[in-house]
Amino acid sequence: MATTQNTLILEYTPVPVEVWPELERAECLARGAALKWASGVFCRPEHLERLGQYRKRESQRTASIHSRLKSVVQSYLEGVDWGLGQLREAREDLSEASHDLHKAKLESRKNSEEVTVLETLREISISHRQLLAAVSNLPRLYKVQSMVLETERLVDSRRLLEAHARLMELERWQDEVLLQLQGPRETLGAGLTSEDKELVQNYFSGVGRMVEALAKELWAVVGSGLSLSRQNPTPFVSAVRIVEREEALDEFFLEERRSASGHSRPMPPGRPRCWRERFFKVLEEAVSARFRSISYLHTRGPGLASHLSALQHGIMGDLATVRHLLEQCVPPHYRLTRAYLRSCHQFLQAHLGLVTGWELESGEIFAVLNWVLHIYTSSEMMGDPELVPELDIKDLGPLISQEGLEQLQNKYVQKVRKSVSEWMHKALEVELTDWQRDQEPDIDHEGCFHTSFPTIITQMLEENARVAVMISEALRNQTIQMGLYEMENLLSRFRDALIEFGKEHHKDPTTNSNKFYLHYLLACISNCIILKTSTESLQQQLCSFPSNRMSRIPPGPLAGLDRAVRKACRLVMDHLLSELQPHLQGLLSRAWLDQDDATLEMCGVLEHHCELYNRVHQPCRQRLKEECQWLTVVEYIRALMQKRLVCRSNDERCQLAQRLAQDAQQLREHFQSTEIDGTTGEVTTTALILALADLLNVKDPGMLTLEISGLVTKYPDISEEHVSVLLDIRGDVSKDVRGSVLHFLEQSAPPLPSGYRPIFTEILVPSSKTQFCLPTAKCT
């Protein structure tokens, strides 16, 4: 190796090379760097003493760099030498391979000429073997047509097993002919030509026709298996045996094809037939055709429930036949009951999908939902303990998807909403007609007025809820919520009707067009109380189930009932006021001081009204009586504020105070007599009349400030205008006393306590007419 390297070095002749600009630049940079370094090291004269040390160190460094460069160049030259040696060896091997290929080419040309001579012998051999096969099959070939006719006769007479045996023999002959024709060609690596296949198929064309005829009869027997099993199950058993034979032949040919080595045997024509799979498909089609004919023409409309019931009885009857008869006619692995259940389920899925697409009414939708969710899965059908081991119905999926069920339930709610809305509208029309009757409303067992209106509404909503809960709690909740919203709309119309009823009555009260106006107003209040009880019961049903997913319970019906009750109570009070008004006109006048007819007549009106208020259910009965008391006192004080009577002497003030106290006592006794359950108690509203009587009866006007301060403490909403009117009625208050009293009121003005119901704010003081001393002429 060293000799080779020396030779390479000796053979190398230097060639003048152009110096690169980069090299010159690098050398300049190196010199500059060295000069910079030396100027930094030898910046002083005394540093020159170490020049020898620096020279020695740099010489050693330079020698080290040169030795490393020589080592790198040496390694590179060795690698180049080894690569050249490998290239020389590869060239020699390539030359030898090319020589061998040339020899093989020459030998191949010689052999191809000899093979051409053998082709003729191969064709002669194939023809000889085909002729030999034809001669050996001539007896069978002559019998093919007669066998086909015999098989056709057997098929027509439904001797299926014998027909199938003949057919299997014909197919075996056909397969043997094809194999014998293919054998010689397989030895040559070729298959049957299309002409050979067509020739054999044309000759055995009757076989394919018999297969189709036998299959037609076979599937007719399978399709009518239920009826045959009750009369003569032999044809059905024969059909099953034929199916199993064909299935065994399919498996044999498939296994032979998979396990054959080299050239595999071709699959016979028409194989695999998969008749077992076809058997179950025919069974499914037979189930569909059988149940599609059950009352199908009467499915839509009222006959839907009958149709579903007929389906139920038909399916269960056929299942009994399958389990007790057909299962004995088939192998155990058929699981015929399971297959029948699956077929029935698939048919019902498709059939109910069609039914739910129709425009169904609420009763029809209920029938479908009840049948799907309860009857179908009950022990009367698929939940039968004897059927559960056969198949878990949940594995087949629901008859109607969850989305479809939700759509059906929503459609049911919409249909019921329409019906409920129509019935509510009719009930309201009947209620409005009842208001115009010339007789009192009906009286219930508690002695309260009522009409048929709340009974109709309550029964309708509760009946819908009872029907819906038979399907599911969710549907019941939807139905209740729908009913509450419809009731809210009804109550809005009901309140409008009350307003219109009041307007019609007050157009001309003198005509007395409806003398039972008040009675029907009170009946409306009782009706609302009954509806409130029913509404609260329905809302409690909504709240009683934690599975309820509704975002909120609609407060609308209760709020609507409250508005209707308030409006009816307001109309009752308006009616009371209209009857009290003639008597109120005679109060606090000169004639009133001398006789108490007006107060007695007013008490008679109040007594009549309070007796009618007892015909109203609690708590509105008490509320009406309280409002009656309040209205009476307010109107009495309002009449006082009209200043119809101004006292001119101390005697008149004393007489006025006594008359006010007497009226207050009469009203108190009357109000106490009308308390609920006969109880008596202090009527705070009449205490105001007594307080005003005490104010008017004060002898010393200087004590008025003290008396008024007590009045303000009890009734903080009294204003300066009210006190001023009372002082005017006394007729003896000086300007100074009036000023001090009004100043006191201006300074006190206490806030209204919680729970206090203002009374003076409802009483407006008539504006005073100021007397001008100057004429009211225009300014010039």
C-alpha positions in Angstrom: 0.0 0.0 0.0 2.9 2.4 0.8 4.5 1.6 -2.6 1.2 2.4 -4.3 0.9 5.7 -2.4 4.5 6.7 -3.3 3.9 5.8 -6.9 0.8 8.0 -6.9 2.8 10.9 -5.3 5.6 10.5 -7.9 3.3 10.4 -10.8 1.7 13.7 -9.6 2.9 16.6 -11.7 2.1 20.1 -10.3 -0.1 22.2 -12.6 -0.1 25.9 -12.2 -3.4 26.9 -10.7 -4.9 30.3 -10.6 -4.9 31.8 -7.2 -8.5 32.4 -5.9 -9.4 35.9 -4.8 -10.9 34.5 -1.7 -7.5 32.9 -0.8 -5.7 36.3 -1.2 -8.4 37.9 1.0 -8.0 35.2 3.6 -4.2 35.7 3.6 -4.6 39.4 4.0 -7.0 39.0 6.9 -4.7 36.5 8.6 -1.7 38.9 8.2 -3.8 41.7 9.6 -4.9 39.6 12.5 -1.3 38.5 13.2 -0.1 42.1 13.0 -2.9 43.2 15.4 -2.0 40.4 17.8 1.7 41.3 17.7 1.1 45.0 18.2 -0.9 44.1 21.3 1.6 41.7 22.7 4.8 43.7 22.0 3.5 47.2 22.8 6.5 47.9 25.1 10.2 47.3 24.6 10.5 45.0 27.6 8.0 42.6 26.0 10.6 41.7 23.3 12.4 39.6 25.9 9.7 36.9 25.4 9.9 36.9 21.6 11.8 33.6 21.7 9.0 32.0 23.7 6.3 33.2 21.4 8.3 32.1 18.3 8.8 28.6 19.8 5.1 28.2 20.7 3.9 29.3 17.3 6.4 27.0 15.6 5.0 24.0 17.6 1.5 25.0 16.7 2.3 25.3 13.0 4.0 21.9 13.1 0.9 20.4 14.7 -1.3 21.8 12.1 0.9 20.5 9.3 0.9 17.0 10.8 -2.9 16.9 11.0 -3.2 18.1 7.4 -0.8 15.4 6.2 -2.9 12.8 8.1 -6.1 13.9 6.5 -4.6 13.9 3.0 -3.2 10.4 3.7 -6.6 9.1 4.8 -8.2 10.6 1.7 -5.7 9.0 -0.7 -6.3 5.6 1.0 -10.0 5.8 0.4 -9.6 6.8 -3.2 -7.3 3.8 -3.8 -9.8 1.4 -2.2 -12.7 2.7 -4.3 -10.7 2.3 -7.5 -10.1 -1.4 -6.6 -13.8 -2.0 -6.1 -14.6 -0.5 -9.5 -12.1 -2.8 -11.2 -13.7 -5.9 -9.5 -17.2 -4.8 -10.5 -16.2 -4.4 -14.1 -14.8 -7.9 -14.2 -18.1 -9.4 -12.7 -20.2 -7.5 -15.2 -18.3 -8.8 -18.1 -18.8 -12.4 -16.9 -22.6 -12.0 -16.5 -23.0 -10.5 -19.9 -21.2 -13.5 -21.4 -23.5 -16.0 -19.6 -26.6 -14.1 -20.7 -25.5 -14.4 -24.3 -25.1 -18.1 -24.0 -28.7 -18.5 -22.5 -30.2 -16.5 -25.3 -28.7 -18.8 -27.9 -30.0 -21.9 -26.1 -33.6 -20.4 -25.8 -33.8 -19.9 -29.5 -33.0 -23.5 -30.1 -35.7 -24.7 -27.6 -38.5 -22.5 -29.1 -38.2 -24.2 -32.4 -38.7 -27.6 -30.8 -41.8 -26.5 -28.7 -43.6 -25.4 -31.9 -43.4 -29.0 -33.1 -45.2 -30.2 -29.9 -48.2 -27.8 -30.2 -49.8 -29.9 -32.8 -49.5 -33.0 -30.6 -51.1 -31.1 -27.7 -54.2 -30.1 -29.8 -54.6 -33.6 -31.1 -54.5 -34.9 -27.5 -57.2 -32.4 -26.3 -59.5 -33.3 -29.2 -59.0 -37.0 -28.4 -60.0 -36.6 -24.7 -63.0 -34.5 -25.6 -64.2 -37.1 -28.0 -63.6 -39.8 -25.4 -65.7 -37.8 -22.8 -68.5 -37.4 -25.4 -68.6 -41.1 -26.2 -68.7 -42.0 -22.5 -71.6 -39.5 -21.8 -73.7 -40.4 -24.8 -76.2 -42.7 -22.8 -76.8 -39.9 -20.3 -77.1 -37.2 -22.9 -79.8 -39.2 -24.6 -81.8 -39.4 -21.3 -81.5 -35.6 -20.5 -84.8 -34.6 -22.2 -86.8 -37.4 -20.7 -85.4 -36.6 -17.3 -86.4 -33.0 -17.7 -90.0 -34.0 -18.7 -90.2 -36.3 -15.7 -88.9 -33.6 -13.3 -91.5 -31.2 -14.7 -94.3 -33.6 -14.1 -93.2 -34.2 -10.5 -92.9 -30.4 -9.9 -96.4 -29.8 -11.2 -97.8 -32.5 -8.9 -95.9 -31.0 -6.0 -93.9 -34.1 -5.4 -91.0 -31.8 -4.5 -88.6 -34.3 -2.9 -88.7 -36.6 -6.0 -88.5 -33.7 -8.3 -85.5 -32.4 -6.5 -83.8 -35.8 -6.6 -84.1 -35.9 -10.4 -82.9 -32.3 -10.7 -79.8 -33.1 -8.6 -79.0 -36.0 -10.9 -79.4 -33.8 -14.0 -77.1 -31.2 -12.4 -74.5 -33.9 -11.6 -74.5 -35.0 -15.2 -74.0 -31.4 -16.3 -71.2 -30.9 -13.9 -69.4 -34.1 -15.0 -69.7 -33.1 -18.6 -68.1 -29.7 -17.9 -65.3 -31.3 -15.8 -64.5 -33.9 -18.5 -64.4 -31.1 -21.1 -62.2 -29.0 -18.9 -59.8 -31.8 -17.8 -57.7 -31.9 -21.0 -57.4 -28.2 -21.2 -56.4 -27.9 -17.6 -53.3 -30.1 -18.4 -52.4 -27.5 -21.0 -53.0 -24.5 -18.6 -56.2 -23.4 -20.5 -59.9 -23.3 -19.5 -63.1 -24.0 -21.3 -63.8 -21.8 -24.2 -67.0 -19.8 -24.4 -68.3 -22.0 -27.3 -67.9 -25.1 -25.1 -69.8 -23.6 -22.2 -72.5 -22.3 -24.4 -72.9 -25.7 -26.1 -73.3 -27.5 -22.7 -75.7 -24.8 -21.3 -77.9 -25.0 -24.3 -78.1 -28.8 -24.1 -78.9 -28.6 -20.4 -81.2 -25.6 -20.7 -84.1 -27.5 -19.3 -82.2 -28.0 -16.1 -82.2 -24.2 -15.4 -85.9 -24.0 -16.2 -86.7 -26.8 -13.8 -84.6 -25.1 -11.1 -86.7 -22.0 -11.5 -90.0 -24.0 -11.5 -89.0 -26.0 -8.4 -88.0 -22.7 -6.6 -91.3 -21.1 -7.5 -93.3 -24.1 -6.0 -90.9 -24.2 -3.1 -91.4 -20.6 -2.1 -95.2 -20.9 -2.6 -95.2 -23.7 -0.1 -93.0 -21.7 2.4 -95.2 -18.6 2.0 -98.3 -20.6 2.9 -96.6 -22.5 5.7 -98.9 -21.2 8.4 -102.0 -22.4 6.7 -100.4 -25.7 5.6 -99.1 -26.5 9.1 -102.7 -26.5 10.4 -103.9 -28.9 7.6 -101.0 -30.9 6.2 -97.4 -29.9 7.1 -95.8 -32.5 4.7 -95.2 -30.1 1.8 -93.6 -27.6 4.2 -91.3 -30.3 5.7 -90.3 -31.3 2.1 -89.5 -27.7 1.3 -87.3 -27.4 4.3 -85.5 -30.7 3.5 -84.8 -29.4 -0.1 -83.5 -26.1 1.3 -81.1 -28.0 3.6 -79.9 -30.2 0.7 -79.2 -27.1 -1.4 -77.5 -25.4 1.5 -75.2 -28.5 2.0 -74.4 -28.6 -1.8 -73.5 -24.8 -1.7 -71.2 -25.4 1.3 -69.6 -28.4 -0.4 -68.7 -26.6 -3.6 -67.5 -23.5 -1.7 -65.3 -25.6 0.5 -63.9 -27.6 -2.4 -63.1 -24.4 -4.2 -61.3 -23.0 -1.2 -59.3 -26.1 -0.4 -58.4 -27.1 -4.1 -54.7 -26.8 -4.8 -53.4 -25.7 -8.3 -56.3 -25.2 -10.7 -59.5 -25.1 -8.7 -62.7 -26.8 -9.8 -65.2 -24.2 -11.4 -68.4 -23.4 -9.5 -71.4 -25.1 -11.2 -73.8 -22.8 -13.0 -76.3 -21.1 -10.6 -74.3 -21.8 -7.5 -74.3 -20.8 -4.7 -78.1 -20.6 -4.6 -78.4 -19.5 -0.9 -81.9 -21.0 -0.6 -81.8 -20.9 3.2 -81.4 -17.1 3.1 -84.1 -17.0 0.5 -86.3 -19.1 2.8 -86.2 -16.4 5.5 -86.8 -13.6 3.0 -89.9 -15.4 1.7 -91.1 -15.9 5.3 -90.7 -12.1 5.9 -92.6 -11.3 2.7 -95.3 -13.7 3.7 -95.7 -12.0 7.1 -95.9 -8.6 5.5 -98.5 -9.7 2.9 -100.5 -11.6 5.5 -100.9 -8.7 8.0 -101.2 -6.0 5.3 -104.5 -7.6 4.4 -105.9 -7.4 8.0 -108.7 -4.7 7.8 -106.3 -2.6 5.7 -109.1 -0.8 3.9 -110.6 0.3 7.3 -107.3 1.4 8.8 -107.7 5.1 8.4 -110.3 7.0 10.5 -112.2 5.5 13.5 -111.2 2.0 12.4 -107.5 2.4 13.3 -107.9 1.1 16.9 -109.8 -2.0 15.5 -107.0 -2.5 12.9 -104.3 -2.4 15.6 -106.3 -4.9 17.7 -106.7 -7.2 14.7 -102.9 -7.0 14.1 -102.4 -7.9 17.8 -104.7 -11.0 17.6 -103.3 -12.0 14.2 -99.7 -11.8 15.3 -100.2 -13.7 18.5 -102.3 -16.4 16.8 -99.6 -16.9 14.1 -96.9 -17.0 16.8 -98.7 -19.8 18.6 -98.9 -21.7 15.3 -95.2 -21.1 14.6 -94.1 -22.2 18.1 -96.3 -25.3 18.4 -96.3 -26.5 14.7 -93.8 -25.0 12.4 -90.9 -25.2 14.9 -91.3 -29.0 14.8 -90.9 -29.0 11.0 -87.5 -27.2 10.8 -84.1 -27.9 12.2 -83.5 -26.3 15.7 -80.8 -23.9 14.3 -83.5 -22.2 12.2 -84.9 -20.5 15.4 -88.1 -20.0 13.4 -89.9 -18.2 16.2 -87.1 -15.7 16.5 -87.2 -15.2 12.7 -91.0 -14.8 12.7 -90.7 -12.2 15.6 -88.1 -10.3 13.7 -90.2 -10.3 10.5 -93.3 -9.1 12.4 -91.3 -6.3 14.0 -89.9 -5.1 10.7 -93.3 -5.2 9.1 -94.8 -3.2 12.0 -92.0 -0.6 11.8 -92.7 0.0 8.1 -96.5 -0.1 8.6 -96.6 2.2 11.5 -94.2 4.6 9.7 -96.8 4.8 7.0 -99.7 5.2 9.5 -98.0 8.0 11.4 -97.5 9.9 8.2 -101.2 10.3 7.8 -103.2 13.3 9.1 -104.4 11.6 12.2 -106.9 12.9 14.8 -106.2 12.9 18.5 -108.0 9.7 19.2 -106.1 7.9 16.4 -102.8 9.2 17.7 -103.7 8.0 21.2 -104.5 4.6 19.8 -101.1 4.4 18.0 -99.1 5.6 21.0 -100.9 3.3 23.4 -100.4 0.3 21.2 -96.7 1.0 20.5 -95.7 2.0 24.1 -97.9 -0.3 26.2 -99.8 -3.1 24.3 -96.9 -4.2 22.1 -94.4 -4.6 24.9 -97.0 -6.0 27.4 -97.4 -9.6 28.4 -100.3 -9.8 25.9 -97.8 -9.5 23.0 -94.0 -9.4 22.9 -93.6 -9.3 26.6 -95.1 -12.8 26.9 -92.8 -14.8 29.3 -92.7 -17.7 26.7 -91.4 -15.4 24.0 -88.8 -13.5 26.0 -86.2 -16.3 25.8 -86.5 -16.3 22.0 -85.6 -12.7 21.3 -85.1 -9.5 23.3 -87.4 -7.1 21.5 -85.1 -4.2 22.5 -82.4 -5.6 20.2 -84.6 -4.8 17.2 -85.0 -1.2 18.1 -88.3 0.7 18.7 -91.3 0.4 16.4 -91.2 4.2 16.2 -88.0 6.2 16.8 -87.7 8.5 19.7 -87.9 11.5 17.4 -91.0 10.0 15.7 -92.6 9.5 19.1 -91.9 13.1 20.1 -93.4 14.4 16.8 -96.4 12.2 17.3 -96.9 13.4 20.8 -96.5 17.0 19.7 -99.1 16.4 17.0 -101.4 14.9 19.6 -101.0 17.9 21.8 -101.8 20.2 18.9 -104.9 18.3 18.0 -106.1 18.3 21.7 -105.3 22.0 21.8 -107.5 22.7 18.9 -110.3 20.6 20.4 -109.9 22.3 23.8 -109.9 25.7 22.3 -113.2 25.0 20.5 -114.8 23.5 23.6 -113.7 26.5 25.7 -115.1 28.9 23.1 -118.4 27.0 23.1 -118.5 27.0 27.0 -117.9 30.7 27.0 -120.8 31.2 24.6 -123.0 29.2 26.8 -121.9 31.2 29.8 -122.7 34.5 28.1 -126.1 33.1 27.2 -126.7 32.1 30.8 -126.0 35.7 32.0 -129.0 36.8 30.1 -131.4 34.4 31.7 -134.4 35.7 33.6 -133.8 33.6 36.6 -131.2 33.1 39.3 -128.0 31.1 38.7 -127.8 27.5 40.0 -126.9 26.9 43.6 -124.4 24.3 44.7 -124.4 22.1 47.8 -122.7 24.9 49.8 -125.4 27.4 48.9 -123.3 29.4 46.4 -124.2 30.7 43.0 -122.5 28.9 40.1 -123.0 28.0 36.4 -121.9 25.1 34.3 -118.9 27.0 33.0 -116.2 25.9 35.5 -117.5 22.3 35.5 -117.2 22.0 31.7 -113.6 23.5 31.7 -112.4 21.5 34.7 -113.8 18.2 33.5 -112.3 18.8 30.0 -108.8 19.5 31.3 -108.8 16.7 33.9 -110.1 14.2 31.3 -107.4 15.2 28.9 -104.8 14.8 31.6 -106.2 11.3 32.6 -106.1 10.2 29.0 -102.6 11.5 28.4 -101.1 9.9 31.5 -102.1 6.5 30.0 -99.4 7.1 27.5 -96.7 8.7 29.6 -96.2 11.3 32.3 -94.3 13.5 29.8 -97.4 13.6 27.5 -99.6 14.3 30.5 -97.4 17.2 31.5 -97.5 18.6 27.9 -101.3 18.3 27.9 -101.7 20.0 31.2 -99.3 22.8 30.2 -101.3 23.2 27.0 -104.5 23.3 28.9 -103.3 26.0 31.3 -102.2 28.2 28.4 -105.6 27.8 26.7 -107.2 28.6 30.0 -105.2 31.8 30.2 -106.5 32.8 26.8 -110.0 31.9 27.8 -109.8 34.0 31.0 -108.7 36.9 29.0 -111.8 36.6 26.8 -113.8 35.9 30.0 -112.6 39.2 31.5 -113.4 41.1 28.3 -116.9 39.6 28.4 -117.4 40.7 32.0 -116.4 44.3 31.0 -118.9 44.2 28.1 -121.5 42.7 30.5 -121.0 45.7 32.9 -121.1 48.2 30.1 -124.4 46.8 28.7 -126.0 46.9 32.1 -125.0 50.5 32.8 -126.0 51.9 29.5 -129.6 52.4 30.8 -130.0 51.1 34.4 -133.6 52.3 34.5 -134.8 49.7 32.0 -133.8 46.9 34.4 -133.0 44.7 31.4 -131.3 42.1 33.7 -132.6 42.0 37.2 -130.2 39.2 38.0 -127.1 41.1 37.0 -125.6 41.0 40.5 -126.4 37.4 40.9 -124.5 36.4 37.8 -121.5 38.6 38.8 -121.4 36.7 42.0 -121.7 33.4 40.1 -118.7 34.5 38.0 -116.7 35.0 41.1 -117.6 31.6 42.5 -116.8 30.1 39.1 -113.3 31.6 39.2 -112.7 30.2 42.6 -113.7 26.7 41.4 -111.4 27.2 38.4 -108.6 28.3 40.7 -108.8 25.1 42.7 -108.7 23.0 39.5 -105.8 25.0 38.2 -103.8 24.6 41.4 -104.5 20.9 41.3 -103.2 20.6 37.7 -100.1 22.7 38.6 -99.4 20.4 41.6 -99.4 17.4 39.2 -96.8 19.2 37.1 -94.6 19.8 40.1 -95.0 16.3 41.6 -92.8 14.5 39.1 -89.0 15.3 39.2 -88.7 13.9 35.7 -90.6 17.0 34.4 -88.3 18.8 32.0 -90.5 21.9 31.5 -88.6 25.1 32.1 -91.4 26.7 34.1 -95.0 26.3 35.2 -97.1 29.0 33.5 -98.5 31.4 36.1 -100.8 32.9 33.5 -104.1 31.0 34.6 -103.8 32.0 38.2 -102.9 35.6 37.3 -105.8 35.6 34.8 -108.2 34.3 37.4 -107.1 36.9 39.8 -107.7 39.7 37.3 -111.1 38.3 36.4 -112.1 38.1 40.1 -110.9 41.6 40.7 -112.8 42.9 37.7 -116.0 41.1 38.8 -115.6 42.4 42.4 -115.2 45.9 40.9 -118.4 45.5 38.9 -120.2 44.3 42.1 -119.0 47.4 44.0 -120.0 49.6 41.1 -123.4 48.1 41.1 -123.6 48.7 44.9 -122.5 52.3 44.4 -125.2 52.8 41.8 -127.9 51.6 44.2 -126.5 53.6 47.1 -126.1 56.8 45.1 -129.8 58.0 45.4 -129.6 57.5 49.1 -126.2 59.2 49.4 -127.7 62.3 47.8 -129.9 62.8 50.8 -127.2 62.5 53.4 -125.8 65.5 55.3 -128.6 67.9 54.4 -131.1 69.9 56.5 -133.8 67.3 56.0 -131.4 64.5 57.0 -130.9 66.1 60.4 -134.5 65.7 61.2 -135.2 62.2 59.9 -133.0 59.1 59.3 -134.9 57.6 56.4 -131.9 57.9 54.0 -129.6 56.0 56.4 -132.2 53.2 57.0 -132.7 52.8 53.3 -129.0 52.7 52.7 -128.7 50.0 55.4 -131.5 48.1 53.6 -129.5 48.1 50.3 -126.4 47.0 52.2 -128.3 44.2 53.9 -129.7 42.9 50.6 -126.2 43.0 49.0 -124.5 41.3 52.0 -127.1 38.5 51.8 -126.2 37.9 48.2 -122.5 38.0 49.1 -123.1 34.9 51.2 -123.7 33.1 47.9 -120.0 33.4 47.1 -117.3 31.0 48.0 -114.6 32.0 50.5 -112.3 33.9 50.5 -114.2 36.3 48.1 -117.2 36.3 50.4 -115.2 38.0 53.1 -113.5 40.2 50.6 -116.8 41.5 49.2 -118.1 42.3 52.6 -114.9 44.2 53.5 -115.1 46.1 50.3 -118.8 46.9 50.9 -117.9 48.4 54.3 -115.0 50.3 52.8 -117.1 51.7 50.0 -119.9 52.7 52.3 -117.7 54.7 54.6 -115.7 56.3 51.8 -118.9 57.4 50.1 -120.4 58.6 53.4 -117.2 60.7 54.0 -117.3 61.9 50.4 -120.8 63.1 50.9 -119.7 64.9 54.1 -116.9 66.6 52.1 -119.5 68.1 49.7 -120.3 70.7 52.4 -124.0 70.5 51.8 -124.5 71.4 55.5 -122.6 74.2 57.3 -123.4 74.7 61.0 -124.6 78.1 62.0 -124.7 77.6 65.8 -123.4 75.4 68.5 -126.7 73.6 68.6 -126.5 72.6 65.0 -122.9 71.4 65.5 -124.1 69.3 68.4 -127.0 68.0 66.4 -124.8 67.2 63.4 -122.3 65.3 65.6 -125.1 63.3 67.2 -126.5 62.5 63.8 -123.1 61.3 62.5 -122.6 59.2 65.7 -126.1 57.7 65.2 -125.4 56.8 61.6 -122.0 55.3 62.5 -123.8 53.2 65.2 -126.4 52.0 62.7 -123.7 51.1 60.1 -121.6 49.4 62.8 -124.5 47.2 63.9 -125.3 46.3 60.3 -121.7 45.4 59.5 -121.4 43.4 62.7 -124.5 41.5 61.8 -123.0 40.5 58.4 -119.7 39.1 59.8 -118.8 35.6 58.7 -120.0 32.7 61.0 -122.0 35.3 63.1 -118.8 36.7 64.7 -118.8 40.3 65.8 -115.9 42.7 66.0 -114.8 46.3 65.8 -115.4 47.7 62.4 -112.5 50.1 62.0 -114.0 51.9 59.0 -117.0 53.2 61.0 -114.7 54.5 63.7 -113.7 57.2 61.2 -117.2 58.6 61.2 -117.2 58.7 65.0 -113.8 60.5 65.0 -115.2 63.1 62.6 -118.3 63.5 64.8 -116.0 64.1 67.8 -114.1 66.7 65.8 -117.3 68.5 65.0 -118.6 68.3 68.6 -115.5 70.0 70.2 -116.9 72.9 72.2 -113.7 75.0 72.4 -112.2 75.8 68.9 -108.8 76.2 70.6 -108.8 72.5 71.3 -109.2 71.6 67.6 -105.4 71.3 67.2 -105.2 68.6 69.8 -108.2 66.8 68.3 -106.9 66.9 64.8 -103.5 65.6 65.9 -105.2 62.5 67.3 -107.1 62.2 64.0 -103.9 62.5 62.0 -102.3 59.8 64.1 -105.0 57.4 63.3 -105.4 58.5 59.6 -102.1 59.9 58.4 -103.3 60.3 54.8 -105.8 63.1 55.7 -104.8 66.3 53.9 -105.0 70.0 54.6 -107.9 70.2 52.2 -109.9 67.6 54.1 -109.3 69.3 57.4 -110.1 72.7 55.9 -113.5 71.4 54.7 -114.2 70.0 58.2 -113.4 73.4 59.7 -115.7 75.0 57.2 -118.6 72.7 58.2 -118.1 73.7 61.9 -118.6 77.3 60.9 -117.1 78.7 64.1 -113.3 78.5 63.4 -111.5 81.8 63.3 -108.8 82.6 60.9 -106.1 82.3 63.5 -107.2 78.9 64.7 -107.5 77.7 61.1 -104.0 79.0 60.4 -102.5 77.2 63.5 -104.3 74.0 62.6 -103.1 74.0 59.0 -99.6 75.0 60.1 -99.6 72.0 62.5 -100.7 69.7 59.6 -98.0 71.1 57.4 -95.3 70.5 60.1 -96.4 67.0 61.1 -97.2 65.0 57.9 -96.4 61.6 59.3 -95.4 58.7 56.9 -98.0 56.0 56.2 -97.4 52.9 58.3 -97.0 49.5 56.6 -100.3 47.7 56.1 -102.3 50.9 56.3 -104.9 51.3 53.6 -105.4 55.0 52.7 -108.9 56.2 52.9 -108.8 59.9 52.4 -106.7 59.6 49.2 -109.8 58.2 47.6 -111.9 61.1 48.6 -111.5 64.2 46.5 -112.3 67.6 48.0 -114.4 69.8 45.7 -112.6 73.0 44.6 -113.5 76.1 46.5 -115.0 79.0 44.7 -113.0 82.1 45.6 -115.0 85.3 46.0 -113.5 88.2 44.2 -114.1 91.7 45.3 -113.2 93.2 42.0 -115.1 92.8 38.7 -113.6 90.3 36.3 -113.3 92.7 33.4 -110.5 92.5 30.9 -107.5 94.6 31.5 -107.1 97.6 29.3 
